[in-house]
């Protein structure tokens, strides 16, 4: 008898093993759907918060899961699938319970779908009410459990669960219904988000608030019954109102985020340097700036940290959904006339070349440059003025005279080295009018150029993309020249009601009142404001000083305690009145006079002035000269220290401190002398 029993047992085990192997083969042969779920692109602020989200290609809002409230996850598992962490995709206990309840009550009382089976249905968008559909979900759930971890399965649920309309996934639902990320949820919010996927359309809170509340409260009751939630906490949660509408997804910096989204791959997570507090402040300022203007007037702004190059706020236009104001256009990128805002760069180059000094006298009188006779904005002339006053009053004749001496191409090359991309109106060589705004340049490029001025001539790349900003190679002009320009600009009278001597700024108004601009900087930040019409038609009475400058000062006021004062003058700065300047710097001489002197005159040291006391701080001594015939030889106290140089600006390495007699000899043996005192 025993052999027969052993034979029967062996046969039963073999049949069971064969059935198990066949079952394993059946599960292993399951055709899995794609497990990669597309999500919408996100653009993030510098603090990681969401600036803007974009739907997936078919218009559904589906976002990558972020941090999720731990209590919500525990409540979800407790309510939907209490044995989720223990079963293998299908819960036999739940199946037997559901079958017994159906036989006893002669109707379906509870389902047996696990979270894994729900994920299987969502991946394939399969049927829910048929036996074949349930069998397919069970098979796919078993296969998913062999391929994925429990955490990966839960992640798919958090991405795919439906929450009504075109909302998919927990994060999209939390943002749409509560205006918040799901990292912190109240019991009422968590319960509603647990209830919605079971019947997302019938329970949509924005359409069926009564059904939504009943479903939420049933979840709360179940959580109390299971010991997951205290009764008094559930009572308080039931008193919370159901959200009556869907909220708009965040849309800060819409023009910038649209530009970054268009350049990125689908589903990208784009990190930016935008400060959300400053961005909101800038957008509010923009809305207020156009409130009293005509229906087509718009505004654009850029605010950046010129020390790092990071753009902190950017407004591409007011009312970005308005067709009347062409709100869809990003006006920070549009080439427009800069008006007088390029004048500081001309003066910086002139200071750096030794052509002028802030206290140099220059003529503001009617003059012809070939057939062109430029006029000042008010069509009047001031006669002889200092360069400081010429820039303060934004006079045209002096800056054109300096542009002629420098050459307009020099001005353009300086802008290009700063990272700007000026656009000339034709293929002809640049003319003298470039210094008065006779070219096109975007607001963002203008701010980038002013950042180089703020950094004492050291250019920087501005960018709103994290990791893209930083210093550029080269030098636009010397630190002394840049500081001298900033010292003039900071003393320009501010708009009414604004604090004086805090921002170095310059305004500009293009020909025909088409563009009103204001650019400015302090010791850390640089900003630009443009106002006008997107189509370039004139805005009667629009002036940069009246329209754009007040907005610029208000924008700086929003920065708060991070604002920084302008730097102190570099040690080599020549702080003298006109009468005490070296003779060549007391009055600006036009280009032809300077040229004649270079050919026939003896060398003249334009810096340092005779008798100057200079702090070198251990560095070399900067010297400049004009005239003479190269090459040059420099001597200190009669001893040669630099021989055969052709440059008219150089740094001498001198032993110090103490009194030094400097001598420069040109190729014809002509000499110039300076006596200076070097301080450590």
C-alpha positions in Angstrom: 0.0 0.0 0.0 2.8 2.4 0.9 4.4 2.2 -2.6 1.1 3.3 -4.1 0.8 6.2 -1.7 4.3 7.3 -2.4 3.6 7.0 -6.1 0.4 9.1 -5.8 2.2 11.8 -3.8 5.0 11.9 -6.3 2.5 12.2 -9.1 0.7 15.0 -7.4 3.9 16.9 -6.7 5.0 16.4 -10.3 1.6 17.7 -11.6 1.9 20.7 -9.2 5.4 21.4 -10.3 4.4 21.2 -13.9 1.5 23.5 -13.3 3.7 25.9 -11.5 6.3 25.8 -14.3 3.5 26.3 -16.9 2.1 29.2 -14.9 5.6 30.8 -14.6 6.1 30.4 -18.3 2.6 31.9 -18.9 3.4 34.9 -16.8 6.9 35.3 -18.3 5.4 35.3 -21.8 3.2 38.3 -21.0 3.5 41.0 -23.6 4.3 44.1 -21.5 3.2 47.6 -22.7 5.8 50.4 -22.7 6.7 51.1 -19.1 8.1 54.6 -19.8 5.4 57.1 -19.2 5.9 60.5 -20.8 5.5 63.6 -18.6 5.3 67.3 -19.3 8.3 69.6 -19.2 8.9 71.7 -16.1 10.8 74.9 -15.7 12.0 75.5 -12.1 13.0 78.6 -10.2 16.3 78.9 -8.4 14.7 77.5 -5.2 13.3 74.5 -6.9 9.7 75.7 -7.1 7.7 75.4 -10.3 7.8 78.4 -12.6 5.8 76.8 -15.3 4.6 73.3 -16.3 3.7 72.1 -19.8 1.2 69.3 -20.7 2.3 66.3 -22.6 1.7 66.2 -26.4 -1.9 65.1 -26.2 -2.9 67.9 -23.9 -3.0 65.9 -20.7 -1.4 67.4 -17.5 0.9 64.6 -16.3 4.0 65.6 -14.3 6.9 63.7 -12.9 6.2 62.8 -9.3 8.1 64.9 -6.7 8.2 64.6 -2.9 4.9 63.1 -1.7 3.3 63.4 1.7 4.3 60.2 3.6 0.9 60.1 5.4 -0.9 60.2 2.0 1.1 57.2 0.7 0.3 55.2 3.8 -3.4 56.1 3.7 -3.5 55.3 -0.1 -2.1 51.8 0.5 -4.3 51.2 3.5 -7.4 52.2 1.6 -6.7 50.7 -1.8 -4.5 47.7 -1.2 -3.6 46.9 2.4 -1.4 43.9 1.4 0.4 45.8 -1.4 3.9 45.4 0.1 3.3 41.6 0.5 1.5 40.1 -2.5 2.9 39.5 -6.0 0.5 41.5 -8.0 -2.7 39.6 -7.2 -3.9 39.4 -3.6 -5.5 35.9 -3.1 -7.0 37.0 0.2 -8.8 39.9 -1.5 -9.9 37.6 -4.3 -11.4 35.0 -1.9 -13.0 37.8 0.2 -14.6 39.4 -2.9 -15.9 36.0 -4.2 -17.4 35.1 -0.8 -19.1 38.5 -0.5 -20.5 38.2 -4.0 -21.9 34.7 -3.3 -23.4 35.7 0.0 -24.9 39.0 -1.2 -25.6 37.9 -4.8 -23.9 41.1 -6.0 -20.5 42.6 -6.1 -19.7 44.2 -2.7 -16.0 44.9 -3.0 -13.4 44.5 -5.7 -10.1 42.6 -5.6 -8.0 44.9 -7.7 -4.6 45.6 -6.3 -2.6 48.8 -6.9 -0.5 46.8 -9.3 -3.6 45.7 -11.2 -4.8 49.3 -11.4 -1.4 50.3 -12.8 -1.7 47.4 -15.4 -5.1 48.8 -16.5 -3.8 52.4 -16.7 -0.8 51.3 -18.7 -3.0 49.7 -21.3 -6.1 51.8 -20.8 -7.9 48.5 -20.6 -11.6 47.6 -19.7 -12.6 47.3 -16.1 -16.0 45.6 -16.1 -15.3 42.3 -18.0 -13.9 39.0 -16.8 -11.4 39.0 -19.7 -10.3 42.4 -18.8 -9.7 41.4 -15.2 -7.8 38.3 -16.3 -5.5 40.4 -18.5 -5.0 42.9 -15.6 -4.1 40.0 -13.2 -1.6 38.5 -15.7 0.0 41.9 -16.4 0.1 42.7 -12.7 2.0 39.4 -12.0 4.4 40.2 -14.8 5.0 43.8 -13.6 5.8 42.5 -10.1 8.6 40.4 -11.6 10.0 43.3 -13.6 9.6 46.2 -11.3 10.1 47.0 -7.6 7.1 48.0 -5.4 8.4 51.5 -5.3 8.5 51.7 -9.1 5.0 50.3 -9.3 3.8 53.0 -6.9 5.6 55.6 -8.9 3.7 54.6 -12.0 0.4 54.9 -10.1 1.3 58.4 -8.9 2.0 59.3 -12.6 -1.0 57.7 -14.2 -3.9 57.8 -11.8 -6.8 59.8 -13.3 -8.2 62.8 -11.3 -10.8 64.1 -13.7 -10.7 65.9 -17.0 -7.2 66.0 -18.4 -5.5 65.6 -15.0 -3.3 62.5 -14.6 -1.1 61.8 -11.6 -1.1 63.0 -8.1 1.2 66.1 -8.6 -1.0 67.5 -11.4 -4.1 67.0 -9.3 -2.6 68.6 -6.2 -1.5 71.7 -8.2 -4.9 71.9 -10.0 -7.2 71.5 -7.0 -5.1 72.9 -4.1 -2.5 75.1 -5.8 0.3 73.3 -4.0 2.8 70.5 -4.4 1.7 67.2 -2.7 4.7 67.1 -0.3 2.4 68.3 2.5 -1.3 67.5 2.5 -4.0 67.9 5.0 -6.1 64.8 5.9 -9.0 66.3 3.9 -6.8 66.9 0.8 -5.3 63.4 1.0 -8.7 61.7 1.4 -10.1 63.5 -1.7 -7.0 62.6 -3.8 -7.4 59.0 -2.7 -11.1 59.0 -3.6 -10.9 60.7 -7.0 -9.2 58.0 -9.1 -12.0 55.4 -8.3 -14.5 57.5 -10.3 -12.7 60.6 -11.6 -15.4 62.2 -13.7 -18.4 61.6 -11.4 -16.4 62.9 -8.4 -14.7 65.9 -10.0 -14.9 68.6 -7.3 -15.2 71.4 -9.7 -18.3 69.9 -11.4 -19.8 67.5 -8.8 -18.8 68.9 -5.4 -21.5 66.9 -3.6 -20.3 63.5 -4.9 -16.7 64.6 -4.3 -17.4 65.4 -0.6 -19.3 62.1 0.0 -16.5 60.1 -1.5 -13.9 62.0 0.5 -15.8 61.5 3.7 -16.1 57.8 3.1 -12.3 57.6 2.8 -12.0 59.5 6.0 -14.4 57.1 7.8 -12.5 54.0 6.5 -9.2 55.6 7.7 -10.8 56.1 11.2 -12.0 52.5 11.2 -8.6 51.1 10.3 -6.9 53.2 13.0 -5.0 55.4 10.5 -6.8 58.6 11.6 -8.3 59.9 14.9 -12.0 60.5 14.9 -11.7 64.2 15.9 -9.2 64.7 13.0 -11.6 63.2 10.6 -14.4 65.4 11.9 -12.3 68.5 11.3 -11.3 67.2 7.9 -14.9 66.8 6.9 -15.5 70.4 7.7 -13.0 71.6 5.1 -14.6 72.9 1.9 -14.2 71.0 -1.4 -12.3 73.0 -4.0 -14.9 74.7 -6.2 -12.6 75.2 -9.2 -9.5 74.0 -10.9 -6.6 76.4 -10.4 -4.3 77.5 -13.2 -0.9 75.9 -13.3 2.0 78.2 -12.4 3.0 80.5 -15.3 5.7 82.8 -13.9 8.1 84.3 -16.5 5.9 83.0 -19.4 8.1 84.3 -22.2 11.3 83.0 -20.8 9.9 79.6 -19.9 8.3 79.3 -23.4 11.7 80.0 -24.9 13.5 77.4 -22.7 10.7 74.8 -23.3 11.0 75.2 -27.1 14.8 74.6 -26.9 14.6 71.5 -24.7 13.7 67.9 -25.2 10.1 66.7 -24.4 9.7 66.1 -20.7 12.8 68.1 -19.7 13.3 69.4 -16.2 14.8 72.8 -16.8 16.5 74.6 -13.9 16.8 78.4 -13.9 18.3 81.2 -11.9 15.0 83.0 -11.6 14.1 84.3 -8.1 10.3 83.7 -7.8 9.9 86.6 -5.4 11.6 89.1 -7.7 9.8 87.6 -10.7 6.4 88.2 -9.2 7.4 91.7 -8.2 8.6 92.5 -11.7 5.4 91.2 -13.3 3.3 93.3 -10.9 5.4 96.3 -11.8 4.9 95.6 -15.5 1.1 95.4 -15.1 1.1 98.7 -13.2 3.4 100.4 -15.7 1.0 99.9 -18.6 -2.2 100.5 -16.6 -2.3 104.2 -17.6 -0.9 103.7 -21.1 -2.6 103.1 -24.4 -3.9 99.7 -25.3 -0.9 98.8 -27.4 1.9 99.9 -25.1 3.9 97.1 -23.5 6.9 96.8 -21.2 9.9 94.5 -20.9 12.4 94.1 -18.0 15.6 92.2 -17.2 17.1 92.0 -13.7 20.4 90.2 -13.1 23.2 89.7 -10.6 26.2 91.0 -12.5 28.6 89.4 -10.1 27.5 85.9 -11.1 25.7 86.7 -14.4 22.5 85.0 -13.2 19.3 86.5 -14.4 16.9 86.9 -11.5 13.8 88.2 -13.2 12.7 88.7 -16.8 9.4 90.1 -18.1 9.1 89.6 -21.9 6.0 91.8 -22.2 2.9 92.9 -20.3 -0.3 90.8 -20.5 1.2 87.9 -22.4 -2.2 86.6 -23.4 -3.3 89.9 -24.9 -3.4 90.0 -28.7 -3.9 93.8 -28.6 -0.5 94.3 -26.9 1.1 91.5 -28.9 1.7 89.8 -25.5 3.0 86.7 -27.1 6.2 88.5 -28.3 9.3 88.3 -26.1 10.4 91.9 -26.2 13.6 91.3 -24.2 14.9 89.6 -27.3 13.6 92.0 -30.0 16.3 94.3 -31.5 15.2 97.9 -30.9 16.9 101.3 -31.1 18.8 101.9 -27.8 18.6 105.7 -28.0 21.2 107.3 -25.8 21.9 104.3 -23.7 25.1 103.5 -25.6 26.7 106.9 -24.7 28.4 105.6 -21.5 30.4 103.1 -23.6 31.7 105.9 -25.8 32.8 107.9 -22.8 34.4 104.9 -21.2 36.5 104.2 -24.3 37.5 107.9 -24.5 38.5 108.0 -20.9 40.5 104.7 -21.3 42.3 106.1 -24.4 43.3 109.3 -22.7 41.1 111.4 -25.0 39.1 112.8 -22.2 38.5 112.9 -18.5 35.2 113.6 -16.7 36.4 117.2 -16.1 37.8 117.7 -19.6 36.2 120.6 -21.4 34.3 119.8 -24.7 32.3 121.8 -27.1 28.6 121.5 -27.5 28.1 123.8 -30.6 26.6 123.4 -34.0 29.0 121.3 -36.1 28.9 119.3 -39.3 30.3 115.8 -39.7 30.4 115.6 -43.4 26.8 116.2 -44.6 25.4 115.2 -41.1 24.6 118.0 -38.7 23.5 116.3 -35.4 21.2 118.1 -33.0 20.6 117.8 -29.3 17.3 116.3 -28.2 16.0 119.8 -27.2 17.6 121.5 -30.3 19.7 123.8 -28.1 23.4 124.1 -27.4 25.3 124.6 -24.2 28.7 125.9 -25.6 31.7 124.7 -23.6 30.9 122.1 -21.0 32.7 119.5 -19.0 32.5 115.9 -20.2 30.7 115.1 -17.0 28.0 117.6 -17.7 27.8 116.4 -21.4 27.0 112.9 -20.3 24.7 114.0 -17.4 22.6 116.0 -19.8 23.0 113.4 -22.6 24.2 115.9 -25.1 24.6 114.6 -28.6 27.4 116.8 -30.2 30.1 115.9 -27.6 29.5 112.2 -27.8 29.5 112.2 -31.6 32.8 114.1 -31.5 34.3 111.4 -29.3 32.8 108.7 -31.5 34.6 110.2 -34.5 37.9 110.2 -32.6 37.4 106.6 -31.5 35.9 105.3 -34.7 32.3 103.8 -34.6 33.6 100.3 -35.3 35.5 100.5 -32.0 32.2 101.1 -30.2 30.6 98.1 -32.0 33.5 95.8 -31.2 33.2 96.8 -27.5 29.5 95.8 -27.5 30.3 92.5 -29.2 33.1 91.7 -26.6 30.5 92.4 -23.9 28.4 89.6 -25.5 25.8 91.8 -27.2 24.8 91.3 -30.8 24.2 94.8 -32.3 22.4 94.9 -35.7 23.2 97.6 -38.2 20.4 98.9 -40.4 22.3 98.0 -43.6 25.4 96.3 -44.8 27.3 99.7 -45.0 30.1 100.4 -42.5 28.9 101.8 -39.2 28.5 105.5 -39.0 28.8 108.0 -36.2 25.1 107.7 -35.4 25.6 104.4 -33.7 26.4 106.4 -30.5 23.0 108.0 -30.7 21.1 104.7 -31.1 21.5 104.2 -34.9 21.5 100.4 -34.6 19.4 97.6 -33.2 20.1 95.8 -30.0 17.9 93.7 -27.7 17.1 94.7 -24.1 18.8 91.5 -22.8 22.0 92.4 -24.7 21.9 95.9 -23.4 21.7 94.7 -19.9 24.6 92.3 -20.6 26.7 95.2 -21.9 25.8 97.3 -18.8 26.8 94.4 -16.6 30.4 94.7 -18.1 30.3 98.4 -17.3 29.1 97.6 -13.7 32.0 95.1 -13.3 34.6 97.8 -14.1 35.1 96.7 -17.6 35.1 92.9 -17.1 32.4 91.3 -19.3 30.1 88.6 -18.1 27.6 86.2 -19.7 24.1 86.7 -18.4 21.8 83.7 -18.5 18.6 82.5 -16.8 19.6 78.8 -17.3 21.3 77.3 -14.3 25.0 76.8 -14.9 25.2 78.9 -18.1 26.2 82.3 -16.6 29.7 83.3 -15.8 32.6 85.6 -16.6 33.7 86.2 -20.2 37.3 86.6 -21.4 38.9 89.9 -22.1 38.4 93.5 -20.9 36.1 96.1 -22.4 38.1 99.0 -21.0 40.0 99.8 -17.9 38.6 99.8 -14.4 39.3 103.5 -13.9 37.4 104.5 -17.1 34.4 102.3 -16.1 34.4 103.7 -12.6 34.5 107.3 -13.9 31.5 106.6 -16.1 29.6 105.1 -13.2 30.5 108.1 -11.0 28.8 110.3 -13.5 25.8 108.1 -14.0 25.1 107.7 -10.2 24.9 111.5 -9.8 22.3 111.9 -12.5 19.1 113.2 -10.7 16.7 110.3 -10.1 13.0 110.3 -10.9 10.8 112.2 -8.5 10.4 110.4 -5.1 13.4 108.1 -5.8 16.5 108.0 -3.6 19.6 109.8 -5.1 23.1 108.4 -5.6 22.1 104.8 -5.3 21.9 103.6 -8.9 24.2 104.5 -11.8 21.7 104.8 -14.6 21.1 106.1 -18.1 17.9 106.7 -20.0 17.3 106.6 -23.7 14.5 107.6 -26.2 14.7 106.4 -29.7 13.9 108.5 -32.8 10.2 109.2 -33.1 9.5 108.2 -29.5 9.3 104.5 -30.5 11.3 103.2 -27.5 11.7 104.5 -24.0 14.6 102.8 -22.0 16.3 103.0 -18.7 19.4 100.9 -17.8 21.1 100.9 -14.4 23.3 99.1 -11.9 24.5 99.2 -8.3 27.4 97.2 -6.8 25.7 93.8 -7.4 22.7 94.1 -9.7 22.0 95.4 -13.2 18.7 95.9 -14.8 17.0 97.3 -17.9 13.4 98.5 -18.6 12.0 99.0 -22.1 8.6 100.6 -22.9 6.9 101.1 -26.3 4.7 99.4 -28.8 5.6 95.9 -30.0 5.0 97.0 -33.7 7.5 99.9 -33.4 5.0 102.6 -34.0 5.6 105.9 -32.1 4.2 106.5 -28.6 3.7 110.3 -28.5 5.3 112.0 -25.6 7.2 108.8 -24.5 10.6 109.6 -22.8 12.9 107.1 -21.2 13.3 109.4 -18.2 9.6 109.8 -17.6 8.3 106.3 -18.5 11.1 103.7 -18.0 13.3 105.3 -15.3 10.7 105.3 -12.5 10.0 101.6 -13.2 13.8 100.9 -13.1 14.1 102.5 -9.7 11.1 100.6 -8.3 12.6 97.4 -9.6 15.8 98.1 -7.6 13.7 98.9 -4.6 12.2 95.4 -4.7 15.6 93.7 -4.4 15.8 94.4 -0.7 18.8 94.0 1.6 20.9 92.3 -1.1 21.5 95.6 -2.8 25.1 96.8 -2.7 26.8 100.2 -3.1 28.9 101.0 -6.1 32.7 100.3 -5.6 35.2 102.9 -4.5 37.5 104.4 -7.1 40.5 102.3 -8.2 43.8 103.6 -6.8 44.9 105.0 -10.2 41.8 107.2 -10.6 42.7 110.8 -11.3 40.4 112.9 -9.1 41.2 116.5 -10.1 39.4 119.6 -11.3 39.8 120.8 -14.9 42.5 123.4 -14.1 44.8 120.7 -12.5 44.5 118.1 -15.2 47.5 117.5 -17.5 47.4 120.0 -20.4 46.2 117.4 -23.0 43.2 116.5 -20.8 42.1 120.0 -20.0 40.3 120.4 -23.3 39.2 117.8 -25.8 40.9 118.2 -29.2 39.2 116.9 -32.3 40.5 113.9 -34.2 42.5 115.9 -36.7 44.4 117.8 -34.0 45.2 114.5 -32.1 46.3 112.9 -35.4 48.7 115.8 -36.2 50.2 115.6 -32.8 50.8 111.9 -33.1 52.7 112.4 -36.3 54.8 115.5 -35.5 54.5 116.3 -31.8 56.8 115.2 -28.9 55.5 112.5 -26.5 53.3 113.7 -23.7 52.5 111.7 -20.6 48.7 111.9 -20.0 48.8 109.7 -16.9 49.9 110.0 -14.2 49.9 113.8 -13.7 52.9 115.5 -12.5 53.3 115.5 -8.7 50.6 112.8 -8.2 50.6 110.5 -5.2 49.6 107.0 -6.3 48.7 104.0 -4.2 49.9 101.0 -6.2 48.9 98.3 -3.6 51.9 96.2 -4.7 50.9 96.3 -8.4 52.5 98.0 -11.3 52.0 101.7 -12.2 49.7 102.4 -15.1 51.1 105.0 -17.5 49.6 106.5 -20.6 51.0 108.8 -23.3 50.1 110.5 -26.5 52.1 111.9 -29.4 55.7 110.9 -30.2 57.0 108.3 -32.6 57.2 104.7 -31.4 59.1 102.7 -30.2 59.3 104.1 -26.7 61.7 103.7 -23.9 60.7 104.2 -20.2 63.1 105.2 -17.5 62.7 105.5 -13.7 65.2 107.8 -12.0 67.3 107.6 -15.1 67.4 103.8 -15.3 65.7 102.0 -18.3 62.9 99.7 -17.2 61.0 99.1 -20.5 62.6 99.3 -23.9 61.2 99.1 -27.4 57.5 99.2 -26.5 55.1 100.5 -29.2 52.0 100.8 -26.9 50.8 104.1 -25.6 49.4 102.5 -22.5 51.4 100.1 -20.3 52.2 99.1 -16.8 55.6 99.7 -15.3 57.0 97.5 -12.6 58.6 99.9 -10.2 60.4 99.4 -6.9 58.7 101.5 -4.3 57.5 103.3 -2.3 59.0 106.7 -2.7 59.7 109.5 -5.2 60.1 108.5 -8.8 61.1 110.6 -11.8 59.6 108.9 -14.9 61.0 109.7 -18.4 59.7 108.5 -21.7 61.8 108.7 -24.9 60.4 108.3 -28.4 62.2 107.0 -31.6 63.4 110.5 -32.4 64.9 111.1 -28.9 62.2 113.5 -27.7 61.4 113.2 -24.0 58.6 113.8 -21.5 58.9 113.7 -17.7 56.7 113.1 -14.7 57.5 113.2 -11.0 55.3 111.0 -8.8 55.2 109.6 -5.3 54.4 105.9 -4.9 52.5 104.8 -1.9 52.2 101.1 -0.7 
